[in-house]
Amino acid sequence: MATVWIPTPYRELAGGASTVVVPGATVRQVTRNLDSAYPGFWERLVDDERDRIRAGITVVVNGVSVGYALYEPVGEDDEVHYLPAIAGGAGQLQGTGIQ
């Protein structure tokens, strides 16, 4: 079974868990099983019309980006991360000196 790292914005769907373990041989199966265990993930992560992960979310399997691919293979001991894009702005962060 794959270990799925739950991004902070979606942890309320998983009861606050940062990781869960779900079966699946592809990103699609892992995502479907994640949604079966914790309803709401499929609609947040998958664009059914395009049959791919939604734009703005990148899937990483074992540290390698697979982009939006639903049919990428996933092994039993693999780690899967769903990384939502984080909006940022221009300018300096107050009090940090960081631009």
KOLGU-183619 format. One record per residue: residue number from 0; residue in three letters; chain; x, y negated, z of N, C-alpha, C in turn. Coordinates in nm, 2 decimals. Example, Ala and Ser with C-alpha at 12.3 -4.5 7.8 and 13.67 -1.06 7.14 Angstrom:
// residues 2
i:0, aa:ALA, ch:A, n.px:1.32, n.py:0.57, n.pz:0.78, ca.px:1.23, ca.py:0.45, ca.pz:0.78, c.px:1.32, c.py:0.33, c.pz:0.78
i:1, aa:SER, ch:A, n.px:1.28, n.py:0.22, n.pz:0.71, ca.px:1.37, ca.py:0.11, ca.pz:0.71, c.px:1.29, c.py:0.00, c.pz:0.79
// end
This chain:
// residues 99
i:0, aa:MET, ch:A, n.px:0.08, n.py:0.12, n.pz:0.00, ca.px:0.00, ca.py:0.00, ca.pz:0.00, c.px:0.09, c.py:-0.12, c.pz:0.00
i:1, aa:ALA, ch:A, n.px:0.04, n.py:-0.23, n.pz:-0.07, ca.px:0.12, ca.py:-0.35, ca.pz:-0.08, c.px:0.09, c.py:-0.44, c.pz:0.04
i:2, aa:THR, ch:A, n.px:0.19, n.py:-0.51, n.pz:0.08, ca.px:0.18, ca.py:-0.62, ca.pz:0.18, c.px:0.15, c.py:-0.75, c.pz:0.11
i:3, aa:VAL, ch:A, n.px:0.03, n.py:-0.81, n.pz:0.15, ca.px:-0.01, ca.py:-0.93, ca.pz:0.09, c.px:0.01, c.py:-1.04, c.pz:0.19
i:4, aa:TRP, ch:A, n.px:0.09, n.py:-1.14, n.pz:0.15, ca.px:0.11, ca.py:-1.26, ca.pz:0.23, c.px:0.00, c.py:-1.36, c.pz:0.20
i:5, aa:ILE, ch:A, n.px:-0.08, n.py:-1.40, n.pz:0.30, ca.px:-0.19, ca.py:-1.49, ca.pz:0.28, c.px:-0.15, c.py:-1.63, c.pz:0.30
i:6, aa:PRO, ch:A, n.px:-0.17, n.py:-1.72, n.pz:0.20, ca.px:-0.13, ca.py:-1.86, ca.pz:0.21, c.px:-0.22, c.py:-1.93, c.pz:0.32
i:7, aa:THR, ch:A, n.px:-0.16, n.py:-2.02, n.pz:0.38, ca.px:-0.23, ca.py:-2.09, ca.pz:0.49, c.px:-0.37, c.py:-2.14, c.pz:0.46
i:8, aa:PRO, ch:A, n.px:-0.39, n.py:-2.20, n.pz:0.34, ca.px:-0.53, ca.py:-2.24, ca.pz:0.31, c.px:-0.64, c.py:-2.13, c.pz:0.30
i:9, aa:TYR, ch:A, n.px:-0.59, n.py:-2.01, n.pz:0.29, ca.px:-0.69, ca.py:-1.90, ca.pz:0.27, c.px:-0.69, c.py:-1.81, c.pz:0.39
i:10, aa:ARG, ch:A, n.px:-0.62, n.py:-1.84, n.pz:0.50, ca.px:-0.61, ca.py:-1.75, ca.pz:0.61, c.px:-0.75, c.py:-1.73, c.pz:0.69
i:11, aa:GLU, ch:A, n.px:-0.83, n.py:-1.83, n.pz:0.68, ca.px:-0.96, ca.py:-1.82, ca.pz:0.74, c.px:-1.04, c.py:-1.70, c.pz:0.68
i:12, aa:LEU, ch:A, n.px:-1.02, n.py:-1.67, n.pz:0.56, ca.px:-1.09, ca.py:-1.56, ca.pz:0.50, c.px:-1.04, c.py:-1.42, c.pz:0.55
i:13, aa:ALA, ch:A, n.px:-0.92, n.py:-1.42, n.pz:0.60, ca.px:-0.86, ca.py:-1.30, ca.pz:0.65, c.px:-0.85, c.py:-1.30, c.pz:0.81
i:14, aa:GLY, ch:A, n.px:-0.94, n.py:-1.38, n.pz:0.87, ca.px:-0.94, ca.py:-1.38, ca.pz:1.01, c.px:-0.82, c.py:-1.44, c.pz:1.08
i:15, aa:GLY, ch:A, n.px:-0.75, n.py:-1.53, n.pz:1.00, ca.px:-0.63, ca.py:-1.59, ca.pz:1.05, c.px:-0.50, c.py:-1.52, c.pz:1.03
i:16, aa:ALA, ch:A, n.px:-0.51, n.py:-1.40, n.pz:0.97, ca.px:-0.39, ca.py:-1.32, ca.pz:0.95, c.px:-0.30, c.py:-1.38, c.pz:0.84
i:17, aa:SER, ch:A, n.px:-0.17, n.py:-1.37, n.pz:0.86, ca.px:-0.07, ca.py:-1.42, ca.pz:0.76, c.px:-0.04, c.py:-1.31, c.pz:0.66
i:18, aa:THR, ch:A, n.px:-0.05, n.py:-1.19, n.pz:0.70, ca.px:-0.03, ca.py:-1.07, ca.pz:0.61, c.px:-0.13, c.py:-0.97, c.pz:0.63
i:19, aa:VAL, ch:A, n.px:-0.17, n.py:-0.90, n.pz:0.52, ca.px:-0.26, ca.py:-0.78, ca.pz:0.53, c.px:-0.20, c.py:-0.68, c.pz:0.44
i:20, aa:VAL, ch:A, n.px:-0.24, n.py:-0.55, n.pz:0.46, ca.px:-0.19, ca.py:-0.44, ca.pz:0.37, c.px:-0.31, c.py:-0.39, c.pz:0.30
i:21, aa:VAL, ch:A, n.px:-0.30, n.py:-0.38, n.pz:0.17, ca.px:-0.41, ca.py:-0.33, ca.pz:0.08, c.px:-0.35, c.py:-0.24, c.pz:-0.03
i:22, aa:PRO, ch:A, n.px:-0.43, n.py:-0.15, n.pz:-0.08, ca.px:-0.39, ca.py:-0.06, ca.pz:-0.19, c.px:-0.41, c.py:-0.13, c.pz:-0.32
i:23, aa:GLY, ch:A, n.px:-0.34, n.py:-0.07, n.pz:-0.42, ca.px:-0.36, ca.py:-0.12, ca.pz:-0.56, c.px:-0.23, c.py:-0.10, c.pz:-0.64
i:24, aa:ALA, ch:A, n.px:-0.25, n.py:-0.06, n.pz:-0.76, ca.px:-0.14, ca.py:-0.04, ca.pz:-0.85, c.px:-0.11, c.py:-0.15, c.pz:-0.95
i:25, aa:THR, ch:A, n.px:-0.19, n.py:-0.26, n.pz:-0.95, ca.px:-0.17, ca.py:-0.38, ca.pz:-1.03, c.px:-0.22, c.py:-0.50, c.pz:-0.94
i:26, aa:VAL, ch:A, n.px:-0.18, n.py:-0.61, n.pz:-0.99, ca.px:-0.22, ca.py:-0.74, ca.pz:-0.92, c.px:-0.37, c.py:-0.74, c.pz:-0.91
i:27, aa:ARG, ch:A, n.px:-0.44, n.py:-0.70, n.pz:-1.02, ca.px:-0.58, ca.py:-0.70, ca.pz:-1.03, c.px:-0.64, c.py:-0.61, c.pz:-0.92
i:28, aa:GLN, ch:A, n.px:-0.59, n.py:-0.49, n.pz:-0.91, ca.px:-0.64, ca.py:-0.40, ca.pz:-0.81, c.px:-0.62, c.py:-0.45, c.pz:-0.67
i:29, aa:VAL, ch:A, n.px:-0.50, n.py:-0.50, n.pz:-0.64, ca.px:-0.47, ca.py:-0.55, ca.pz:-0.51, c.px:-0.56, c.py:-0.67, c.pz:-0.48
i:30, aa:THR, ch:A, n.px:-0.58, n.py:-0.75, n.pz:-0.57, ca.px:-0.67, ca.py:-0.87, ca.pz:-0.55, c.px:-0.82, c.py:-0.82, c.pz:-0.53
i:31, aa:ARG, ch:A, n.px:-0.86, n.py:-0.73, n.pz:-0.60, ca.px:-1.00, ca.py:-0.67, ca.pz:-0.58, c.px:-1.01, c.py:-0.61, c.pz:-0.45
i:32, aa:ASN, ch:A, n.px:-0.91, n.py:-0.53, n.pz:-0.40, ca.px:-0.92, ca.py:-0.46, ca.pz:-0.27, c.px:-0.90, c.py:-0.56, c.pz:-0.16
i:33, aa:LEU, ch:A, n.px:-0.83, n.py:-0.67, n.pz:-0.18, ca.px:-0.82, ca.py:-0.78, ca.pz:-0.08, c.px:-0.95, c.py:-0.84, c.pz:-0.06
i:34, aa:ASP, ch:A, n.px:-1.02, n.py:-0.86, n.pz:-0.17, ca.px:-1.16, ca.py:-0.92, ca.pz:-0.17, c.px:-1.26, c.py:-0.83, c.pz:-0.10
i:35, aa:SER, ch:A, n.px:-1.24, n.py:-0.70, n.pz:-0.13, ca.px:-1.33, ca.py:-0.60, ca.pz:-0.06, c.px:-1.32, c.py:-0.60, c.pz:0.09
i:36, aa:ALA, ch:A, n.px:-1.19, n.py:-0.62, n.pz:0.13, ca.px:-1.17, ca.py:-0.62, ca.pz:0.28, c.px:-1.20, c.py:-0.75, c.pz:0.34
i:37, aa:TYR, ch:A, n.px:-1.18, n.py:-0.86, n.pz:0.26, ca.px:-1.19, ca.py:-1.00, ca.pz:0.31, c.px:-1.26, c.py:-1.08, c.pz:0.20
i:38, aa:PRO, ch:A, n.px:-1.40, n.py:-1.07, n.pz:0.19, ca.px:-1.47, ca.py:-1.14, ca.pz:0.09, c.px:-1.44, c.py:-1.29, c.pz:0.07
i:39, aa:GLY, ch:A, n.px:-1.43, n.py:-1.33, n.pz:-0.05, ca.px:-1.40, ca.py:-1.47, ca.pz:-0.09, c.px:-1.27, c.py:-1.49, c.pz:-0.16
i:40, aa:PHE, ch:A, n.px:-1.18, n.py:-1.39, n.pz:-0.15, ca.px:-1.05, ca.py:-1.41, ca.pz:-0.22, c.px:-1.07, c.py:-1.40, c.pz:-0.37
i:41, aa:TRP, ch:A, n.px:-1.15, n.py:-1.31, n.pz:-0.42, ca.px:-1.16, ca.py:-1.30, ca.pz:-0.57, c.px:-1.20, c.py:-1.43, c.pz:-0.63
i:42, aa:GLU, ch:A, n.px:-1.31, n.py:-1.49, n.pz:-0.58, ca.px:-1.35, ca.py:-1.62, ca.pz:-0.64, c.px:-1.25, c.py:-1.73, c.pz:-0.63
i:43, aa:ARG, ch:A, n.px:-1.17, n.py:-1.73, n.pz:-0.53, ca.px:-1.07, ca.py:-1.83, ca.pz:-0.51, c.px:-0.95, c.py:-1.81, c.pz:-0.59
i:44, aa:LEU, ch:A, n.px:-0.92, n.py:-1.68, n.pz:-0.62, ca.px:-0.79, ca.py:-1.65, ca.pz:-0.69, c.px:-0.81, c.py:-1.61, c.pz:-0.84
i:45, aa:VAL, ch:A, n.px:-0.92, n.py:-1.57, n.pz:-0.88, ca.px:-0.93, ca.py:-1.51, ca.pz:-1.02, c.px:-1.03, c.py:-1.60, c.pz:-1.11
i:46, aa:ASP, ch:A, n.px:-0.98, n.py:-1.62, n.pz:-1.23, ca.px:-1.06, ca.py:-1.69, ca.pz:-1.33, c.px:-1.12, c.py:-1.57, c.pz:-1.42
i:47, aa:ASP, ch:A, n.px:-1.25, n.py:-1.53, n.pz:-1.39, ca.px:-1.31, ca.py:-1.42, ca.pz:-1.46, c.px:-1.32, c.py:-1.45, c.pz:-1.61
i:48, aa:GLU, ch:A, n.px:-1.35, n.py:-1.57, n.pz:-1.65, ca.px:-1.36, ca.py:-1.60, ca.pz:-1.79, c.px:-1.24, c.py:-1.58, c.pz:-1.87
i:49, aa:ARG, ch:A, n.px:-1.12, n.py:-1.60, n.pz:-1.81, ca.px:-0.99, ca.py:-1.58, ca.pz:-1.88, c.px:-0.93, c.py:-1.45, c.pz:-1.84
i:50, aa:ASP, ch:A, n.px:-0.98, n.py:-1.38, n.pz:-1.74, ca.px:-0.93, ca.py:-1.25, ca.pz:-1.70, c.px:-0.78, c.py:-1.27, c.pz:-1.65
i:51, aa:ARG, ch:A, n.px:-0.76, n.py:-1.37, n.pz:-1.56, ca.px:-0.63, ca.py:-1.39, ca.pz:-1.51, c.px:-0.64, c.py:-1.47, c.pz:-1.38
i:52, aa:ILE, ch:A, n.px:-0.53, n.py:-1.48, n.pz:-1.31, ca.px:-0.53, ca.py:-1.56, ca.pz:-1.19, c.px:-0.56, c.py:-1.70, c.pz:-1.23
i:53, aa:ARG, ch:A, n.px:-0.63, n.py:-1.77, n.pz:-1.14, ca.px:-0.66, ca.py:-1.91, ca.pz:-1.16, c.px:-0.54, c.py:-2.00, c.pz:-1.19
i:54, aa:ALA, ch:A, n.px:-0.56, n.py:-2.10, n.pz:-1.27, ca.px:-0.45, ca.py:-2.20, ca.pz:-1.29, c.px:-0.43, c.py:-2.27, c.pz:-1.15
i:55, aa:GLY, ch:A, n.px:-0.31, n.py:-2.30, n.pz:-1.12, ca.px:-0.27, ca.py:-2.36, ca.pz:-0.99, c.px:-0.23, c.py:-2.26, c.pz:-0.89
i:56, aa:ILE, ch:A, n.px:-0.24, n.py:-2.13, n.pz:-0.92, ca.px:-0.20, ca.py:-2.03, ca.pz:-0.83, c.px:-0.10, c.py:-1.94, c.pz:-0.90
i:57, aa:THR, ch:A, n.px:0.01, n.py:-1.92, n.pz:-0.84, ca.px:0.12, ca.py:-1.83, ca.pz:-0.90, c.px:0.13, c.py:-1.71, c.pz:-0.81
i:58, aa:VAL, ch:A, n.px:0.14, n.py:-1.59, n.pz:-0.88, ca.px:0.15, ca.py:-1.47, ca.pz:-0.80, c.px:0.30, c.py:-1.43, c.pz:-0.81
i:59, aa:VAL, ch:A, n.px:0.35, n.py:-1.39, n.pz:-0.69, ca.px:0.49, ca.py:-1.35, ca.pz:-0.68, c.px:0.49, c.py:-1.21, c.pz:-0.62
i:60, aa:VAL, ch:A, n.px:0.56, n.py:-1.12, n.pz:-0.69, ca.px:0.57, ca.py:-0.98, ca.pz:-0.65, c.px:0.72, c.py:-0.95, c.pz:-0.62
i:61, aa:ASN, ch:A, n.px:0.75, n.py:-0.92, n.pz:-0.50, ca.px:0.89, ca.py:-0.90, ca.pz:-0.45, c.px:0.98, c.py:-1.01, c.pz:-0.49
i:62, aa:GLY, ch:A, n.px:0.94, n.py:-1.13, n.pz:-0.48, ca.px:1.02, ca.py:-1.25, ca.pz:-0.50, c.px:1.03, c.py:-1.29, c.pz:-0.65
i:63, aa:VAL, ch:A, n.px:0.96, n.py:-1.22, n.pz:-0.74, ca.px:0.96, ca.py:-1.25, ca.pz:-0.88, c.px:0.83, c.py:-1.30, c.pz:-0.92
i:64, aa:SER, ch:A, n.px:0.82, n.py:-1.42, n.pz:-0.98, ca.px:0.70, ca.py:-1.48, ca.pz:-1.03, c.px:0.64, c.py:-1.40, c.pz:-1.15
i:65, aa:VAL, ch:A, n.px:0.51, n.py:-1.36, n.pz:-1.14, ca.px:0.45, ca.py:-1.29, ca.pz:-1.25, c.px:0.34, c.py:-1.39, c.pz:-1.31
i:66, aa:GLY, ch:A, n.px:0.35, n.py:-1.51, n.pz:-1.26, ca.px:0.26, ca.py:-1.61, ca.pz:-1.31, c.px:0.11, c.py:-1.59, c.pz:-1.28
i:67, aa:TYR, ch:A, n.px:0.03, n.py:-1.58, n.pz:-1.39, ca.px:-0.11, ca.py:-1.56, ca.pz:-1.37, c.px:-0.16, c.py:-1.41, c.pz:-1.41
i:68, aa:ALA, ch:A, n.px:-0.06, n.py:-1.32, n.pz:-1.43, ca.px:-0.09, ca.py:-1.19, ca.pz:-1.48, c.px:-0.16, c.py:-1.10, c.pz:-1.38
i:69, aa:LEU, ch:A, n.px:-0.28, n.py:-1.05, n.pz:-1.42, ca.px:-0.36, ca.py:-0.96, ca.pz:-1.33, c.px:-0.31, c.py:-0.82, c.pz:-1.35
i:70, aa:TYR, ch:A, n.px:-0.25, n.py:-0.78, n.pz:-1.46, ca.px:-0.22, ca.py:-0.64, ca.pz:-1.49, c.px:-0.07, c.py:-0.61, c.pz:-1.46
i:71, aa:GLU, ch:A, n.px:0.00, n.py:-0.70, n.pz:-1.39, ca.px:0.14, ca.py:-0.67, ca.pz:-1.35, c.px:0.13, c.py:-0.55, c.pz:-1.25
i:72, aa:PRO, ch:A, n.px:0.22, n.py:-0.45, n.pz:-1.27, ca.px:0.23, ca.py:-0.34, ca.pz:-1.17, c.px:0.27, c.py:-0.38, c.pz:-1.03
i:73, aa:VAL, ch:A, n.px:0.21, n.py:-0.31, n.pz:-0.93, ca.px:0.25, ca.py:-0.34, ca.pz:-0.79, c.px:0.27, c.py:-0.20, c.pz:-0.73
i:74, aa:GLY, ch:A, n.px:0.39, n.py:-0.18, n.pz:-0.67, ca.px:0.42, ca.py:-0.06, ca.pz:-0.60, c.px:0.38, c.py:-0.05, c.pz:-0.46
i:75, aa:GLU, ch:A, n.px:0.38, n.py:0.07, n.pz:-0.40, ca.px:0.33, ca.py:0.09, ca.pz:-0.27, c.px:0.40, c.py:0.01, c.pz:-0.16
i:76, aa:ASP, ch:A, n.px:0.53, n.py:-0.02, n.pz:-0.18, ca.px:0.60, ca.py:-0.10, ca.pz:-0.07, c.px:0.63, c.py:-0.24, c.pz:-0.12
i:77, aa:ASP, ch:A, n.px:0.56, n.py:-0.29, n.pz:-0.22, ca.px:0.58, ca.py:-0.42, ca.pz:-0.27, c.px:0.51, c.py:-0.53, c.pz:-0.18
i:78, aa:GLU, ch:A, n.px:0.57, n.py:-0.65, n.pz:-0.19, ca.px:0.51, ca.py:-0.77, ca.pz:-0.13, c.px:0.45, c.py:-0.86, c.pz:-0.23
i:79, aa:VAL, ch:A, n.px:0.33, n.py:-0.90, n.pz:-0.21, ca.px:0.26, ca.py:-0.99, ca.pz:-0.30, c.px:0.23, c.py:-1.12, c.pz:-0.24
i:80, aa:HIS, ch:A, n.px:0.26, n.py:-1.23, n.pz:-0.30, ca.px:0.23, ca.py:-1.36, ca.pz:-0.25, c.px:0.14, c.py:-1.43, c.pz:-0.35
i:81, aa:TYR, ch:A, n.px:0.04, n.py:-1.50, n.pz:-0.31, ca.px:-0.04, ca.py:-1.59, ca.pz:-0.39, c.px:0.00, c.py:-1.73, c.pz:-0.35
i:82, aa:LEU, ch:A, n.px:0.06, n.py:-1.80, n.pz:-0.44, ca.px:0.11, ca.py:-1.94, ca.pz:-0.40, c.px:0.03, c.py:-2.04, c.pz:-0.47
i:83, aa:PRO, ch:A, n.px:-0.06, n.py:-2.11, n.pz:-0.39, ca.px:-0.14, ca.py:-2.22, ca.pz:-0.45, c.px:-0.05, c.py:-2.34, c.pz:-0.47
i:84, aa:ALA, ch:A, n.px:-0.07, n.py:-2.42, n.pz:-0.58, ca.px:0.00, ca.py:-2.54, ca.pz:-0.60, c.px:-0.03, c.py:-2.64, c.pz:-0.49
i:85, aa:ILE, ch:A, n.px:0.07, n.py:-2.71, n.pz:-0.46, ca.px:0.05, ca.py:-2.82, ca.pz:-0.35, c.px:0.06, c.py:-2.95, c.pz:-0.42
i:86, aa:ALA, ch:A, n.px:-0.04, n.py:-3.03, n.pz:-0.41, ca.px:-0.04, ca.py:-3.16, ca.pz:-0.47, c.px:0.05, c.py:-3.25, c.pz:-0.39
i:87, aa:GLY, ch:A, n.px:0.12, n.py:-3.33, n.pz:-0.46, ca.px:0.21, ca.py:-3.43, ca.pz:-0.39, c.px:0.20, c.py:-3.56, c.pz:-0.46
i:88, aa:GLY, ch:A, n.px:0.26, n.py:-3.66, n.pz:-0.40, ca.px:0.25, ca.py:-3.79, ca.pz:-0.46, c.px:0.39, c.py:-3.86, c.pz:-0.46
i:89, aa:ALA, ch:A, n.px:0.40, n.py:-3.96, n.pz:-0.54, ca.px:0.52, ca.py:-4.04, ca.pz:-0.54, c.px:0.53, c.py:-4.13, c.pz:-0.43
i:90, aa:GLY, ch:A, n.px:0.65, n.py:-4.17, n.pz:-0.40, ca.px:0.67, ca.py:-4.27, ca.pz:-0.29, c.px:0.75, c.py:-4.21, c.pz:-0.18
i:91, aa:GLN, ch:A, n.px:0.77, n.py:-4.28, n.pz:-0.08, ca.px:0.86, ca.py:-4.24, ca.pz:0.03, c.px:0.77, c.py:-4.19, c.pz:0.15
i:92, aa:LEU, ch:A, n.px:0.81, n.py:-4.08, n.pz:0.21, ca.px:0.74, ca.py:-4.03, ca.pz:0.32, c.px:0.78, c.py:-4.11, c.pz:0.44
i:93, aa:GLN, ch:A, n.px:0.68, n.py:-4.17, n.pz:0.51, ca.px:0.70, ca.py:-4.27, ca.pz:0.61, c.px:0.79, c.py:-4.21, c.pz:0.72
i:94, aa:GLY, ch:A, n.px:0.89, n.py:-4.29, n.pz:0.75, ca.px:0.99, ca.py:-4.26, ca.pz:0.86, c.px:1.09, c.py:-4.15, c.pz:0.83
i:95, aa:THR, ch:A, n.px:1.09, n.py:-4.10, n.pz:0.71, ca.px:1.19, ca.py:-3.99, ca.pz:0.68, c.px:1.30, c.py:-4.03, c.pz:0.59
i:96, aa:GLY, ch:A, n.px:1.28, n.py:-4.14, n.pz:0.52, ca.px:1.39, ca.py:-4.17, ca.pz:0.42, c.px:1.38, c.py:-4.09, c.pz:0.29
i:97, aa:ILE, ch:A, n.px:1.29, n.py:-3.99, n.pz:0.29, ca.px:1.27, ca.py:-3.90, ca.pz:0.17, c.px:1.18, c.py:-3.96, c.pz:0.07
i:98, aa:GLN, ch:A, n.px:1.23, n.py:-3.96, n.pz:-0.05, ca.px:1.15, ca.py:-4.02, ca.pz:-0.16, c.px:1.08, c.py:-3.91, c.pz:-0.24
// end
